[in-house]
């Protein structure tokens, strides 16, 4: 499935169909950030190219660079409703007026996101361009029933990642590396500054995962589809005695848990470990076909990041197979989790008080609790890797029976 969406347009070319659909804009106004000083003129990407050659070259490979041509191909090249998202500065002084008069401002260019560059060109050191990471910047165009990426992202946990982190009493600054776009995009010393100085204003916004300048990956992702999610959805080599959180990477790949002897458990694995060709994206960013989106039936951009069930499953399974597998897996794994819970719950008749154990017993107890916590925190209840989840919980059962 190709996820290379043509960005910032009011026309959807349905993937795999070649069908062009004219659609109106949604309720969000396109954001056109002012240039430094607020009075700069628009200059066009060719002027930016003189100093930013690499970024310009990457941009030419994206859907942004031919956004106007997409409109023209369906006879909408002069539609003012569409031009605000397909050209530079349409409707603003010094902005795009027509292809004949201002061809240098056709398409979605640098200044759509960074602001008008006239002052910067005159004096770059004094007039720095804006670098903005808020989702609303992209959402000014990536909205409406024809591609409601922004609206769907707003309902996702990504949109609340930073807010929710700050509300936690045990939140640590280093958590920003996965909860803040500023920290995610920082590198080297800048990571330390972003974390220690708490330079975090945005959560997991569009730019945290997508490079608007372009990349060699699907949908201009900063990492390949197989890797982009698991950098953060991981327990980060947690060990028994600690508490793993969101260990989706470990569960999907069949690692991260432990055998009773303290050796890391590698497998056994279910089919999803290898059959999910793009890993998380295969099911969590599955886009339902919709050749004629309407306000009542908008396009699904899959940016809620919730698994599309059963449609995503039907890429490999029949509908009946998919639902039966999911129900059986989750019933089994939830049953095992529930059966083990009393051993770790103070006040339960089966509770094992770790303070009463010998050091060797305590080490075993920590493995049993860690495996139980890892399967529970992972959240899929066996869907991602039923065989591995079952194995880890069976290890826990064996250990606790011995204690």
VOMIKE-412306 format. One record per residue (C-alpha): chain; residue in one letter; residue number from 1; x, y, z. Coordinates in Angstrom, 1 decimal, padded with zeros to 4 digits. Layout:
N
{node 'A'; 'A'; NUM; {X; Y; Z}}
...
//
This chain:
403
{node 'A'; 'X'; 1; {000.0; 000.0; 000.0}}
{node 'A'; 'X'; 2; {001.4; 003.3; -001.0}}
{node 'A'; 'X'; 3; {001.2; 006.0; 001.7}}
{node 'A'; 'X'; 4; {002.9; 008.8; -000.2}}
{node 'A'; 'X'; 5; {000.1; 011.2; 000.0}}
{node 'A'; 'X'; 6; {000.1; 014.3; -002.1}}
{node 'A'; 'X'; 7; {000.3; 016.9; 000.7}}
{node 'A'; 'X'; 8; {-001.5; 020.2; 001.0}}
{node 'A'; 'X'; 9; {-004.0; 019.6; -001.8}}
{node 'A'; 'X'; 10; {-007.8; 019.7; -002.1}}
{node 'A'; 'X'; 11; {-007.8; 016.9; -004.7}}
{node 'A'; 'X'; 12; {-007.4; 013.3; -003.9}}
{node 'A'; 'X'; 13; {-006.0; 010.9; -006.4}}
{node 'A'; 'X'; 14; {-007.2; 007.6; -005.1}}
{node 'A'; 'X'; 15; {-004.4; 005.2; -004.6}}
{node 'A'; 'X'; 16; {-004.4; 002.4; -007.1}}
{node 'A'; 'X'; 17; {-007.4; 003.7; -009.0}}
{node 'A'; 'X'; 18; {-006.2; 006.8; -010.8}}
{node 'A'; 'X'; 19; {-009.5; 008.4; -009.9}}
{node 'A'; 'X'; 20; {-009.4; 012.1; -009.3}}
{node 'A'; 'X'; 21; {-011.9; 013.5; -006.9}}
{node 'A'; 'X'; 22; {-012.6; 017.2; -006.5}}
{node 'A'; 'X'; 23; {-013.4; 018.0; -002.9}}
{node 'A'; 'X'; 24; {-014.0; 021.1; -000.9}}
{node 'A'; 'X'; 25; {-011.9; 022.3; 001.9}}
{node 'A'; 'X'; 26; {-012.8; 021.6; 005.5}}
{node 'A'; 'X'; 27; {-013.3; 023.9; 008.5}}
{node 'A'; 'X'; 28; {-009.6; 024.8; 009.2}}
{node 'A'; 'X'; 29; {-008.1; 027.9; 007.6}}
{node 'A'; 'X'; 30; {-004.7; 027.3; 005.9}}
{node 'A'; 'X'; 31; {-002.0; 028.8; 008.0}}
{node 'A'; 'X'; 32; {000.4; 031.2; 006.1}}
{node 'A'; 'X'; 33; {003.1; 032.2; 008.7}}
{node 'A'; 'X'; 34; {004.4; 035.7; 008.2}}
{node 'A'; 'X'; 35; {008.0; 036.2; 007.4}}
{node 'A'; 'X'; 36; {010.5; 037.8; 009.8}}
{node 'A'; 'X'; 37; {009.3; 041.2; 010.7}}
{node 'A'; 'X'; 38; {005.9; 040.5; 009.3}}
{node 'A'; 'X'; 39; {006.3; 042.5; 006.1}}
{node 'A'; 'X'; 40; {008.5; 040.3; 004.0}}
{node 'A'; 'X'; 41; {007.7; 039.5; 000.4}}
{node 'A'; 'X'; 42; {007.5; 036.0; -001.1}}
{node 'A'; 'X'; 43; {010.5; 035.1; -003.2}}
{node 'A'; 'X'; 44; {009.9; 031.4; -004.3}}
{node 'A'; 'X'; 45; {011.9; 028.2; -003.9}}
{node 'A'; 'X'; 46; {014.4; 029.0; -006.6}}
{node 'A'; 'X'; 47; {015.8; 031.8; -004.5}}
{node 'A'; 'X'; 48; {015.9; 029.6; -001.4}}
{node 'A'; 'X'; 49; {017.8; 027.0; -003.5}}
{node 'A'; 'X'; 50; {020.9; 029.2; -003.8}}
{node 'A'; 'X'; 51; {021.7; 028.4; -000.1}}
{node 'A'; 'X'; 52; {019.5; 025.4; 000.7}}
{node 'A'; 'X'; 53; {020.4; 023.1; -002.3}}
{node 'A'; 'X'; 54; {020.0; 019.8; -000.5}}
{node 'A'; 'X'; 55; {016.5; 020.7; 000.9}}
{node 'A'; 'X'; 56; {015.4; 022.0; -002.5}}
{node 'A'; 'X'; 57; {016.5; 018.8; -004.2}}
{node 'A'; 'X'; 58; {014.6; 016.7; -001.7}}
{node 'A'; 'X'; 59; {011.5; 018.9; -002.0}}
{node 'A'; 'X'; 60; {011.4; 018.3; -005.8}}
{node 'A'; 'X'; 61; {010.7; 014.6; -005.2}}
{node 'A'; 'X'; 62; {007.6; 015.3; -003.0}}
{node 'A'; 'X'; 63; {004.0; 015.9; -003.8}}
{node 'A'; 'X'; 64; {004.4; 019.5; -002.6}}
{node 'A'; 'X'; 65; {006.5; 020.3; -005.7}}
{node 'A'; 'X'; 66; {003.8; 019.7; -008.2}}
{node 'A'; 'X'; 67; {000.7; 020.4; -006.2}}
{node 'A'; 'X'; 68; {-000.6; 023.0; -008.7}}
{node 'A'; 'X'; 69; {-000.2; 020.6; -011.6}}
{node 'A'; 'X'; 70; {-002.4; 018.1; -009.9}}
{node 'A'; 'X'; 71; {-005.2; 020.8; -009.8}}
{node 'A'; 'X'; 72; {-004.6; 021.7; -013.4}}
{node 'A'; 'X'; 73; {-004.9; 018.1; -014.5}}
{node 'A'; 'X'; 74; {-008.5; 018.1; -013.4}}
{node 'A'; 'X'; 75; {-009.4; 021.6; -014.5}}
{node 'A'; 'X'; 76; {-009.2; 023.2; -011.1}}
{node 'A'; 'X'; 77; {-006.0; 025.2; -011.6}}
{node 'A'; 'X'; 78; {-007.8; 028.5; -011.1}}
{node 'A'; 'X'; 79; {-010.1; 027.5; -008.3}}
{node 'A'; 'X'; 80; {-009.4; 030.0; -005.4}}
{node 'A'; 'X'; 81; {-010.7; 027.5; -002.9}}
{node 'A'; 'X'; 82; {-007.9; 025.1; -003.8}}
{node 'A'; 'X'; 83; {-005.1; 027.6; -004.6}}
{node 'A'; 'X'; 84; {-004.6; 028.7; -001.0}}
{node 'A'; 'X'; 85; {-003.2; 025.2; -000.3}}
{node 'A'; 'X'; 86; {-001.5; 024.6; -003.7}}
{node 'A'; 'X'; 87; {000.5; 027.8; -004.1}}
{node 'A'; 'X'; 88; {002.6; 030.2; -002.1}}
{node 'A'; 'X'; 89; {000.8; 033.1; -000.5}}
{node 'A'; 'X'; 90; {-002.3; 033.1; -002.6}}
{node 'A'; 'X'; 91; {-004.6; 036.0; -001.6}}
{node 'A'; 'X'; 92; {-001.8; 037.8; 000.2}}
{node 'A'; 'X'; 93; {000.3; 040.8; -001.0}}
{node 'A'; 'X'; 94; {003.2; 039.5; -003.1}}
{node 'A'; 'X'; 95; {001.7; 036.0; -003.1}}
{node 'A'; 'X'; 96; {000.6; 033.9; -006.1}}
{node 'A'; 'X'; 97; {-001.9; 035.4; -008.5}}
{node 'A'; 'X'; 98; {-001.7; 033.2; -011.6}}
{node 'A'; 'X'; 99; {000.7; 030.9; -013.3}}
{node 'A'; 'X'; 100; {001.3; 033.5; -016.0}}
{node 'A'; 'X'; 101; {002.1; 036.3; -013.6}}
{node 'A'; 'X'; 102; {003.8; 034.5; -010.7}}
{node 'A'; 'X'; 103; {005.0; 031.1; -011.9}}
{node 'A'; 'X'; 104; {007.8; 031.2; -009.3}}
{node 'A'; 'X'; 105; {005.1; 030.9; -006.6}}
{node 'A'; 'X'; 106; {003.3; 027.9; -008.0}}
{node 'A'; 'X'; 107; {003.1; 024.7; -005.9}}
{node 'A'; 'X'; 108; {003.7; 024.2; -002.1}}
{node 'A'; 'X'; 109; {007.1; 025.6; -001.4}}
{node 'A'; 'X'; 110; {009.4; 026.6; 001.4}}
{node 'A'; 'X'; 111; {007.5; 029.7; 002.3}}
{node 'A'; 'X'; 112; {004.2; 027.9; 002.8}}
{node 'A'; 'X'; 113; {005.7; 026.6; 006.1}}
{node 'A'; 'X'; 114; {008.6; 028.9; 006.9}}
{node 'A'; 'X'; 115; {007.0; 032.2; 006.0}}
{node 'A'; 'X'; 116; {007.8; 034.8; 003.4}}
{node 'A'; 'X'; 117; {011.5; 035.0; 002.8}}
{node 'A'; 'X'; 118; {012.2; 038.5; 001.4}}
{node 'A'; 'X'; 119; {013.7; 039.8; 004.6}}
{node 'A'; 'X'; 120; {015.7; 036.7; 005.1}}
{node 'A'; 'X'; 121; {017.2; 036.9; 001.6}}
{node 'A'; 'X'; 122; {018.2; 040.5; 002.3}}
{node 'A'; 'X'; 123; {019.9; 039.9; 005.6}}
{node 'A'; 'X'; 124; {019.9; 036.2; 006.6}}
{node 'A'; 'X'; 125; {021.7; 036.6; 009.9}}
{node 'A'; 'X'; 126; {019.3; 039.3; 011.2}}
{node 'A'; 'X'; 127; {016.1; 037.8; 009.8}}
{node 'A'; 'X'; 128; {016.0; 034.1; 010.6}}
{node 'A'; 'X'; 129; {013.3; 032.0; 009.0}}
{node 'A'; 'X'; 130; {010.7; 030.3; 011.2}}
{node 'A'; 'X'; 131; {010.8; 026.6; 012.0}}
{node 'A'; 'X'; 132; {007.5; 025.5; 013.3}}
{node 'A'; 'X'; 133; {006.6; 022.0; 014.5}}
{node 'A'; 'X'; 134; {003.0; 022.4; 015.6}}
{node 'A'; 'X'; 135; {000.5; 020.1; 013.8}}
{node 'A'; 'X'; 136; {-001.8; 023.0; 013.0}}
{node 'A'; 'X'; 137; {000.7; 024.2; 010.4}}
{node 'A'; 'X'; 138; {000.3; 021.1; 008.4}}
{node 'A'; 'X'; 139; {-003.3; 020.8; 009.4}}
{node 'A'; 'X'; 140; {-004.2; 024.1; 007.7}}
{node 'A'; 'X'; 141; {-004.2; 022.1; 004.4}}
{node 'A'; 'X'; 142; {-004.3; 018.5; 005.5}}
{node 'A'; 'X'; 143; {-007.9; 018.7; 006.6}}
{node 'A'; 'X'; 144; {-011.4; 018.3; 005.4}}
{node 'A'; 'X'; 145; {-013.2; 015.2; 004.3}}
{node 'A'; 'X'; 146; {-010.9; 014.7; 001.3}}
{node 'A'; 'X'; 147; {-007.9; 014.1; 003.5}}
{node 'A'; 'X'; 148; {-008.7; 014.7; 007.2}}
{node 'A'; 'X'; 149; {-005.2; 013.8; 008.5}}
{node 'A'; 'X'; 150; {-005.2; 016.6; 011.0}}
{node 'A'; 'X'; 151; {-008.7; 015.9; 012.4}}
{node 'A'; 'X'; 152; {-007.9; 012.2; 012.8}}
{node 'A'; 'X'; 153; {-004.5; 012.9; 014.4}}
{node 'A'; 'X'; 154; {-006.3; 015.2; 016.9}}
{node 'A'; 'X'; 155; {-008.2; 012.2; 018.3}}
{node 'A'; 'X'; 156; {-005.0; 010.1; 018.6}}
{node 'A'; 'X'; 157; {-002.9; 009.5; 021.7}}
{node 'A'; 'X'; 158; {000.0; 011.2; 019.8}}
{node 'A'; 'X'; 159; {-001.8; 014.5; 020.0}}
{node 'A'; 'X'; 160; {-001.9; 014.3; 023.8}}
{node 'A'; 'X'; 161; {001.5; 012.7; 024.3}}
{node 'A'; 'X'; 162; {003.2; 015.8; 025.8}}
{node 'A'; 'X'; 163; {000.2; 017.0; 027.7}}
{node 'A'; 'X'; 164; {-000.3; 013.6; 029.3}}
{node 'A'; 'X'; 165; {003.4; 013.2; 030.1}}
{node 'A'; 'X'; 166; {003.5; 016.5; 031.9}}
{node 'A'; 'X'; 167; {000.5; 015.5; 034.0}}
{node 'A'; 'X'; 168; {002.2; 012.4; 035.4}}
{node 'A'; 'X'; 169; {003.8; 012.8; 038.8}}
{node 'A'; 'X'; 170; {006.6; 010.4; 037.9}}
{node 'A'; 'X'; 171; {007.4; 011.9; 034.4}}
{node 'A'; 'X'; 172; {011.1; 012.3; 033.7}}
{node 'A'; 'X'; 173; {012.8; 014.8; 031.4}}
{node 'A'; 'X'; 174; {014.3; 012.0; 029.3}}
{node 'A'; 'X'; 175; {010.7; 010.9; 028.4}}
{node 'A'; 'X'; 176; {010.6; 014.0; 026.2}}
{node 'A'; 'X'; 177; {012.8; 012.1; 023.6}}
{node 'A'; 'X'; 178; {009.6; 010.2; 022.7}}
{node 'A'; 'X'; 179; {006.9; 012.7; 023.8}}
{node 'A'; 'X'; 180; {008.1; 015.9; 022.3}}
{node 'A'; 'X'; 181; {008.7; 016.8; 018.6}}
{node 'A'; 'X'; 182; {011.5; 019.1; 019.6}}
{node 'A'; 'X'; 183; {013.4; 016.4; 021.4}}
{node 'A'; 'X'; 184; {012.6; 013.7; 018.8}}
{node 'A'; 'X'; 185; {014.1; 015.9; 016.0}}
{node 'A'; 'X'; 186; {017.1; 017.1; 018.0}}
{node 'A'; 'X'; 187; {020.5; 015.4; 017.7}}
{node 'A'; 'X'; 188; {023.7; 015.3; 019.5}}
{node 'A'; 'X'; 189; {024.1; 018.1; 022.1}}
{node 'A'; 'X'; 190; {020.7; 019.4; 021.1}}
{node 'A'; 'X'; 191; {019.0; 016.4; 022.6}}
{node 'A'; 'X'; 192; {020.5; 017.2; 025.9}}
{node 'A'; 'X'; 193; {019.4; 020.8; 025.6}}
{node 'A'; 'X'; 194; {015.9; 019.9; 024.6}}
{node 'A'; 'X'; 195; {015.5; 017.6; 027.6}}
{node 'A'; 'X'; 196; {017.4; 019.4; 030.3}}
{node 'A'; 'X'; 197; {016.1; 022.8; 029.4}}
{node 'A'; 'X'; 198; {012.7; 021.4; 028.7}}
{node 'A'; 'X'; 199; {012.4; 023.0; 025.3}}
{node 'A'; 'X'; 200; {009.3; 021.1; 024.5}}
{node 'A'; 'X'; 201; {006.3; 022.8; 023.2}}
{node 'A'; 'X'; 202; {004.9; 020.2; 020.8}}
{node 'A'; 'X'; 203; {004.0; 016.6; 021.3}}
{node 'A'; 'X'; 204; {004.2; 014.0; 018.6}}
{node 'A'; 'X'; 205; {003.2; 016.2; 015.7}}
{node 'A'; 'X'; 206; {003.4; 015.6; 011.9}}
{node 'A'; 'X'; 207; {007.0; 016.7; 011.6}}
{node 'A'; 'X'; 208; {008.1; 014.2; 014.3}}
{node 'A'; 'X'; 209; {007.5; 011.3; 011.9}}
{node 'A'; 'X'; 210; {007.4; 013.0; 008.4}}
{node 'A'; 'X'; 211; {010.1; 015.1; 006.8}}
{node 'A'; 'X'; 212; {008.3; 017.9; 004.9}}
{node 'A'; 'X'; 213; {011.5; 018.4; 002.8}}
{node 'A'; 'X'; 214; {011.1; 014.9; 001.5}}
{node 'A'; 'X'; 215; {012.8; 011.5; 002.1}}
{node 'A'; 'X'; 216; {013.3; 008.2; 000.4}}
{node 'A'; 'X'; 217; {010.6; 006.5; 002.5}}
{node 'A'; 'X'; 218; {006.9; 006.1; 002.0}}
{node 'A'; 'X'; 219; {004.9; 009.3; 002.8}}
{node 'A'; 'X'; 220; {008.2; 011.2; 003.4}}
{node 'A'; 'X'; 221; {008.6; 009.3; 006.7}}
{node 'A'; 'X'; 222; {011.9; 010.0; 008.5}}
{node 'A'; 'X'; 223; {012.4; 006.3; 009.0}}
{node 'A'; 'X'; 224; {011.3; 003.3; 006.9}}
{node 'A'; 'X'; 225; {007.7; 002.1; 007.6}}
{node 'A'; 'X'; 226; {009.1; -000.9; 009.4}}
{node 'A'; 'X'; 227; {011.1; 001.2; 011.9}}
{node 'A'; 'X'; 228; {009.3; 004.5; 012.4}}
{node 'A'; 'X'; 229; {007.0; 003.3; 015.3}}
{node 'A'; 'X'; 230; {009.3; 001.0; 017.2}}
{node 'A'; 'X'; 231; {011.8; 003.7; 018.1}}
{node 'A'; 'X'; 232; {009.4; 004.9; 020.8}}
{node 'A'; 'X'; 233; {007.0; 001.9; 021.2}}
{node 'A'; 'X'; 234; {009.7; -000.1; 023.1}}
{node 'A'; 'X'; 235; {010.5; -001.0; 026.6}}
{node 'A'; 'X'; 236; {014.1; 000.1; 026.0}}
{node 'A'; 'X'; 237; {015.9; -003.0; 027.2}}
{node 'A'; 'X'; 238; {014.1; -003.1; 030.5}}
{node 'A'; 'X'; 239; {015.2; -005.8; 032.9}}
{node 'A'; 'X'; 240; {013.4; -007.8; 035.6}}
{node 'A'; 'X'; 241; {013.0; -005.7; 038.7}}
{node 'A'; 'X'; 242; {011.9; -002.7; 036.6}}
{node 'A'; 'X'; 243; {008.6; -002.0; 035.0}}
{node 'A'; 'X'; 244; {008.4; -002.2; 031.2}}
{node 'A'; 'X'; 245; {006.1; 000.3; 029.4}}
{node 'A'; 'X'; 246; {004.7; 000.2; 025.9}}
{node 'A'; 'X'; 247; {006.9; -002.8; 024.8}}
{node 'A'; 'X'; 248; {005.1; -003.3; 021.4}}
{node 'A'; 'X'; 249; {008.5; -003.6; 019.6}}
{node 'A'; 'X'; 250; {009.5; -006.4; 021.9}}
{node 'A'; 'X'; 251; {006.3; -008.3; 021.7}}
{node 'A'; 'X'; 252; {006.0; -008.1; 017.9}}
{node 'A'; 'X'; 253; {009.6; -009.2; 017.4}}
{node 'A'; 'X'; 254; {009.5; -011.9; 020.1}}
{node 'A'; 'X'; 255; {012.1; -010.6; 022.5}}
{node 'A'; 'X'; 256; {012.5; -008.7; 025.7}}
{node 'A'; 'X'; 257; {011.0; -011.3; 028.1}}
{node 'A'; 'X'; 258; {012.9; -013.8; 030.1}}
{node 'A'; 'X'; 259; {013.2; -017.5; 030.7}}
{node 'A'; 'X'; 260; {013.1; -018.9; 034.2}}
{node 'A'; 'X'; 261; {016.9; -019.2; 034.2}}
{node 'A'; 'X'; 262; {017.3; -015.5; 033.6}}
{node 'A'; 'X'; 263; {018.2; -015.8; 029.9}}
{node 'A'; 'X'; 264; {016.4; -013.5; 027.5}}
{node 'A'; 'X'; 265; {013.6; -015.4; 025.7}}
{node 'A'; 'X'; 266; {013.7; -015.2; 021.9}}
{node 'A'; 'X'; 267; {010.5; -016.6; 020.6}}
{node 'A'; 'X'; 268; {008.5; -018.7; 020.0}}
{node 'A'; 'X'; 269; {006.7; -016.4; 017.5}}
{node 'A'; 'X'; 270; {003.4; -016.2; 015.8}}
{node 'A'; 'X'; 271; {002.9; -015.4; 012.1}}
{node 'A'; 'X'; 272; {002.6; -011.7; 012.7}}
{node 'A'; 'X'; 273; {006.3; -011.4; 013.5}}
{node 'A'; 'X'; 274; {007.1; -011.9; 009.8}}
{node 'A'; 'X'; 275; {003.8; -011.6; 008.0}}
{node 'A'; 'X'; 276; {003.2; -008.0; 008.9}}
{node 'A'; 'X'; 277; {005.3; -006.7; 006.0}}
{node 'A'; 'X'; 278; {005.4; -003.1; 007.4}}
{node 'A'; 'X'; 279; {005.1; -004.1; 011.0}}
{node 'A'; 'X'; 280; {002.9; -001.7; 013.0}}
{node 'A'; 'X'; 281; {001.9; 000.3; 009.9}}
{node 'A'; 'X'; 282; {000.4; -002.8; 008.3}}
{node 'A'; 'X'; 283; {-002.6; -002.6; 010.6}}
{node 'A'; 'X'; 284; {-002.4; 000.7; 012.5}}
{node 'A'; 'X'; 285; {-002.1; 002.9; 009.4}}
{node 'A'; 'X'; 286; {-004.4; 000.9; 007.1}}
{node 'A'; 'X'; 287; {-006.4; 003.2; 004.9}}
{node 'A'; 'X'; 288; {-009.8; 002.1; 003.9}}
{node 'A'; 'X'; 289; {-010.5; 002.6; 000.2}}
{node 'A'; 'X'; 290; {-012.9; 005.5; -000.4}}
{node 'A'; 'X'; 291; {-013.3; 006.7; -004.0}}
{node 'A'; 'X'; 292; {-016.0; 009.3; -003.2}}
{node 'A'; 'X'; 293; {-015.4; 010.9; 000.2}}
{node 'A'; 'X'; 294; {-018.1; 013.2; 001.5}}
{node 'A'; 'X'; 295; {-018.5; 015.1; 004.8}}
{node 'A'; 'X'; 296; {-020.7; 012.3; 006.0}}
{node 'A'; 'X'; 297; {-018.2; 009.6; 004.8}}
{node 'A'; 'X'; 298; {-014.7; 011.2; 004.9}}
{node 'A'; 'X'; 299; {-011.5; 009.6; 003.7}}
{node 'A'; 'X'; 300; {-009.8; 007.5; 006.3}}
{node 'A'; 'X'; 301; {-006.1; 008.7; 006.5}}
{node 'A'; 'X'; 302; {-005.6; 006.2; 009.4}}
{node 'A'; 'X'; 303; {-004.0; 008.8; 011.6}}
{node 'A'; 'X'; 304; {-006.0; 007.8; 014.6}}
{node 'A'; 'X'; 305; {-003.4; 005.0; 014.6}}
{node 'A'; 'X'; 306; {-006.1; 002.6; 015.9}}
{node 'A'; 'X'; 307; {-006.1; -000.8; 014.1}}
{node 'A'; 'X'; 308; {-008.7; -000.9; 011.4}}
{node 'A'; 'X'; 309; {-010.5; -004.1; 012.3}}
{node 'A'; 'X'; 310; {-011.4; -006.3; 010.5}}
{node 'A'; 'X'; 311; {-010.4; -004.6; 007.2}}
{node 'A'; 'X'; 312; {-006.7; -004.5; 008.0}}
{node 'A'; 'X'; 313; {-006.8; -008.1; 009.0}}
{node 'A'; 'X'; 314; {-008.4; -009.1; 005.8}}
{node 'A'; 'X'; 315; {-005.2; -008.3; 003.9}}
{node 'A'; 'X'; 316; {-004.1; -011.8; 005.0}}
{node 'A'; 'X'; 317; {-007.2; -013.4; 006.6}}
{node 'A'; 'X'; 318; {-010.8; -014.0; 005.7}}
{node 'A'; 'X'; 319; {-013.2; -011.9; 007.8}}
{node 'A'; 'X'; 320; {-014.2; -015.0; 009.9}}
{node 'A'; 'X'; 321; {-010.6; -016.1; 010.4}}
{node 'A'; 'X'; 322; {-009.6; -012.6; 011.5}}
{node 'A'; 'X'; 323; {-012.3; -012.2; 014.1}}
{node 'A'; 'X'; 324; {-012.0; -015.8; 015.4}}
{node 'A'; 'X'; 325; {-008.2; -015.5; 015.8}}
{node 'A'; 'X'; 326; {-008.4; -012.2; 017.6}}
{node 'A'; 'X'; 327; {-011.2; -013.3; 019.9}}
{node 'A'; 'X'; 328; {-009.4; -016.6; 020.8}}
{node 'A'; 'X'; 329; {-006.0; -014.9; 021.2}}
{node 'A'; 'X'; 330; {-007.3; -012.1; 023.5}}
{node 'A'; 'X'; 331; {-009.5; -014.5; 025.5}}
{node 'A'; 'X'; 332; {-006.5; -016.8; 026.1}}
{node 'A'; 'X'; 333; {-003.9; -014.2; 027.0}}
{node 'A'; 'X'; 334; {-006.3; -012.1; 029.1}}
{node 'A'; 'X'; 335; {-007.2; -015.3; 031.0}}
{node 'A'; 'X'; 336; {-003.6; -016.0; 031.7}}
{node 'A'; 'X'; 337; {-003.0; -012.4; 032.9}}
{node 'A'; 'X'; 338; {-006.0; -012.6; 035.2}}
{node 'A'; 'X'; 339; {-004.9; -015.9; 036.6}}
{node 'A'; 'X'; 340; {-001.5; -014.5; 037.5}}
{node 'A'; 'X'; 341; {-002.6; -011.2; 038.9}}
{node 'A'; 'X'; 342; {-003.5; -012.4; 042.4}}
{node 'A'; 'X'; 343; {000.1; -013.5; 043.0}}
{node 'A'; 'X'; 344; {001.2; -009.9; 042.6}}
{node 'A'; 'X'; 345; {-001.8; -008.2; 044.3}}
{node 'A'; 'X'; 346; {-001.3; -007.3; 048.0}}
{node 'A'; 'X'; 347; {-004.2; -008.6; 050.1}}
{node 'A'; 'X'; 348; {-005.0; -011.5; 047.7}}
{node 'A'; 'X'; 349; {-004.9; -015.0; 049.3}}
{node 'A'; 'X'; 350; {-002.4; -016.0; 046.6}}
{node 'A'; 'X'; 351; {-000.2; -012.9; 047.1}}
{node 'A'; 'X'; 352; {003.5; -013.6; 047.4}}
{node 'A'; 'X'; 353; {005.3; -011.0; 049.5}}
{node 'A'; 'X'; 354; {008.7; -010.4; 047.8}}
{node 'A'; 'X'; 355; {010.2; -009.3; 051.1}}
{node 'A'; 'X'; 356; {009.8; -012.8; 052.5}}
{node 'A'; 'X'; 357; {011.9; -014.4; 049.7}}
{node 'A'; 'X'; 358; {015.5; -015.4; 049.6}}
{node 'A'; 'X'; 359; {017.7; -013.6; 047.1}}
{node 'A'; 'X'; 360; {017.5; -016.5; 044.6}}
{node 'A'; 'X'; 361; {013.7; -016.7; 045.0}}
{node 'A'; 'X'; 362; {013.4; -012.9; 044.7}}
{node 'A'; 'X'; 363; {015.3; -013.1; 041.4}}
{node 'A'; 'X'; 364; {012.9; -015.7; 040.1}}
{node 'A'; 'X'; 365; {009.9; -013.7; 041.4}}
{node 'A'; 'X'; 366; {011.2; -010.6; 039.5}}
{node 'A'; 'X'; 367; {011.3; -012.6; 036.2}}
{node 'A'; 'X'; 368; {007.8; -013.9; 036.7}}
{node 'A'; 'X'; 369; {006.4; -010.4; 037.5}}
{node 'A'; 'X'; 370; {008.4; -008.8; 034.7}}
{node 'A'; 'X'; 371; {007.0; -011.2; 032.1}}
{node 'A'; 'X'; 372; {003.5; -010.6; 033.4}}
{node 'A'; 'X'; 373; {003.9; -006.9; 033.3}}
{node 'A'; 'X'; 374; {005.4; -006.9; 029.8}}
{node 'A'; 'X'; 375; {002.5; -008.9; 028.3}}
{node 'A'; 'X'; 376; {000.0; -006.6; 030.1}}
{node 'A'; 'X'; 377; {001.7; -003.4; 029.2}}
{node 'A'; 'X'; 378; {002.0; -004.4; 025.5}}
{node 'A'; 'X'; 379; {-001.7; -004.2; 025.2}}
{node 'A'; 'X'; 380; {-002.6; -006.3; 022.3}}
{node 'A'; 'X'; 381; {-003.5; -009.4; 024.4}}
{node 'A'; 'X'; 382; {-001.9; -011.8; 022.0}}
{node 'A'; 'X'; 383; {-002.8; -010.2; 018.7}}
{node 'A'; 'X'; 384; {000.7; -009.0; 018.0}}
{node 'A'; 'X'; 385; {002.4; -012.3; 019.0}}
{node 'A'; 'X'; 386; {000.2; -014.9; 020.7}}
{node 'A'; 'X'; 387; {002.8; -017.6; 020.9}}
{node 'A'; 'X'; 388; {005.4; -015.3; 022.6}}
{node 'A'; 'X'; 389; {002.8; -013.8; 025.0}}
{node 'A'; 'X'; 390; {001.7; -017.3; 026.0}}
{node 'A'; 'X'; 391; {005.2; -018.5; 026.5}}
{node 'A'; 'X'; 392; {006.2; -015.7; 028.8}}
{node 'A'; 'X'; 393; {003.1; -016.1; 031.0}}
{node 'A'; 'X'; 394; {003.7; -019.9; 031.1}}
{node 'A'; 'X'; 395; {007.2; -019.1; 032.4}}
{node 'A'; 'X'; 396; {005.7; -016.9; 035.1}}
{node 'A'; 'X'; 397; {003.2; -019.7; 036.0}}
{node 'A'; 'X'; 398; {006.1; -022.2; 036.4}}
{node 'A'; 'X'; 399; {008.1; -019.9; 038.5}}
{node 'A'; 'X'; 400; {005.3; -019.0; 040.8}}
{node 'A'; 'X'; 401; {004.3; -022.6; 041.3}}
{node 'A'; 'X'; 402; {007.8; -023.3; 042.5}}
{node 'A'; 'X'; 403; {007.6; -020.4; 045.0}}
//
